[in-house]
Amino acid sequence: MAYQEIVPNNQLRPYVRSIWHIEEDHSDVDSHESATPDSYIEVIFNAGDPCYLENTGMAGSQVESESTRLPEVFLVGLQNQPLSFRTSGITQIVGIRFYVWGILPLTGLFLPPINTPPVRLTSDWLALLEIITPHMQIGAFQAAAHLIELFLIDRLNPSLTDLNFIHNAGNYLYGTHGQTRIDDLADYCRFSTRQLERQFKALAGVSPKYLARSIRFEQIALRLFEHPSANLLDLVFEFGYTDQAHFIRDFKAFAHMTPGEFAVAMQRIRLLS
């Protein structure tokens, strides 16, 4: 698998975490990938063979897997459960990873409710896919990313958001890895707790508490991906949990498996890579 990721230019950086690219050849056997929930919104461009979203039913059920073909350009909102994807043939995908508050000023779209299935994007987004596809097909990811940046800058409408507030609040949450009390965040932003929650949700589409939980889960999952043998009890205290039961319950709410089960899965992936 060839994976590349770049940080966008300064003008887009307050709204976009990164632009990334994956290229793989699955001509011999289908690829099944599980996307772990995180705190970002993704816009995905598929210039390769079809990609499918798999619906495998509830864990442990006997429901047969069903697949839905994904559109060429689609948006993936916040999830609190893993999404399973299947690809075959040539995979050529570029993604834009937005902060939750970056969607509205850059796309004019409101954040879909949590766990909304991937949303089809048309019109200008399909036109952009046509423009970047020739570059993707010859491996010129940097050129494709630059065209995406120009497209986003042309659409940027910062007047749609209170930039200072949402950037300060968001940076505080990411800077603390989601380990913050909402009262402390309100004090930092010089708002009452009620004002903070109302304005944050209006601009970001989710409550600050939910985003904080999502960020904390994301950091724990990343740690276990990089260090599957990490001591779980150490992580309980490092990430601000008062007890192991709370840690396990919070992690399982996003991953639909315990931290221990997730660590075993990450160890298996590392051994196969």
CORGIWO-V538730 format. One record per backbone hydrogen bond with DSSP energy under -1.0 kcal/mol. NH is the residue of the N-H (numbers start at 1). CO is the residue of the C=O. If there is no record, write none. Layout:
nh=NH co=CO
nh=NH co=CO
This chain:
nh=2 co=23
nh=4 co=21
nh=6 co=19
nh=12 co=9
nh=13 co=9
nh=15 co=12
nh=16 co=12
nh=17 co=97
nh=18 co=97
nh=19 co=6
nh=20 co=95
nh=21 co=4
nh=22 co=93
nh=23 co=2
nh=24 co=91
nh=26 co=89
nh=31 co=87
nh=33 co=85
nh=35 co=83
nh=41 co=98
nh=42 co=76
nh=43 co=96
nh=44 co=74
nh=45 co=94
nh=46 co=72
nh=47 co=92
nh=49 co=90
nh=52 co=86
nh=53 co=68
nh=54 co=84
nh=55 co=66
nh=61 co=58
nh=66 co=55
nh=68 co=53
nh=70 co=51
nh=74 co=44
nh=75 co=119
nh=76 co=42
nh=83 co=35
nh=85 co=33
nh=86 co=52
nh=87 co=31
nh=89 co=26
nh=91 co=24
nh=93 co=22
nh=94 co=45
nh=95 co=20
nh=96 co=43
nh=97 co=18
nh=98 co=41
nh=99 co=15
nh=102 co=99
nh=106 co=102
nh=107 co=103
nh=108 co=104
nh=115 co=78
nh=116 co=113
nh=119 co=75
nh=121 co=73
nh=125 co=122
nh=127 co=123
nh=128 co=124
nh=129 co=125
nh=130 co=126
nh=131 co=127
nh=132 co=128
nh=133 co=129
nh=136 co=132
nh=137 co=133
nh=139 co=136
nh=140 co=135
nh=141 co=139
nh=144 co=140
nh=145 co=141
nh=146 co=142
nh=147 co=143
nh=148 co=144
nh=149 co=145
nh=150 co=146
nh=151 co=147
nh=152 co=148
nh=153 co=149
nh=154 co=150
nh=155 co=151
nh=157 co=105
nh=160 co=157
nh=161 co=158
nh=163 co=161
nh=166 co=162
nh=167 co=163
nh=168 co=164
nh=169 co=165
nh=170 co=166
nh=171 co=167
nh=172 co=168
nh=173 co=169
nh=174 co=170
nh=175 co=171
nh=176 co=172
nh=177 co=174
nh=178 co=173
nh=179 co=176
nh=180 co=178
nh=185 co=181
nh=186 co=182
nh=187 co=183
nh=188 co=184
nh=189 co=185
nh=191 co=186
nh=196 co=192
nh=197 co=193
nh=198 co=194
nh=199 co=195
nh=200 co=196
nh=201 co=197
nh=202 co=198
nh=203 co=199
nh=204 co=200
nh=205 co=201
nh=211 co=207
nh=212 co=208
nh=213 co=209
nh=214 co=210
nh=215 co=211
nh=216 co=212
nh=217 co=213
nh=218 co=214
nh=219 co=215
nh=220 co=216
nh=221 co=217
nh=222 co=218
nh=223 co=219
nh=224 co=220
nh=225 co=221
nh=226 co=222
nh=227 co=223
nh=230 co=227
nh=235 co=231
nh=236 co=232
nh=237 co=233
nh=238 co=234
nh=239 co=235
nh=240 co=237
nh=241 co=236
nh=247 co=243
nh=248 co=244
nh=249 co=245
nh=250 co=246
nh=251 co=247
nh=252 co=248
nh=253 co=249
nh=254 co=251
nh=255 co=251
nh=256 co=252
nh=262 co=258
nh=263 co=259
nh=264 co=260
nh=265 co=261
nh=266 co=262
nh=267 co=263
nh=268 co=264
nh=269 co=265
nh=270 co=266
nh=271 co=267
nh=272 co=268
nh=273 co=269
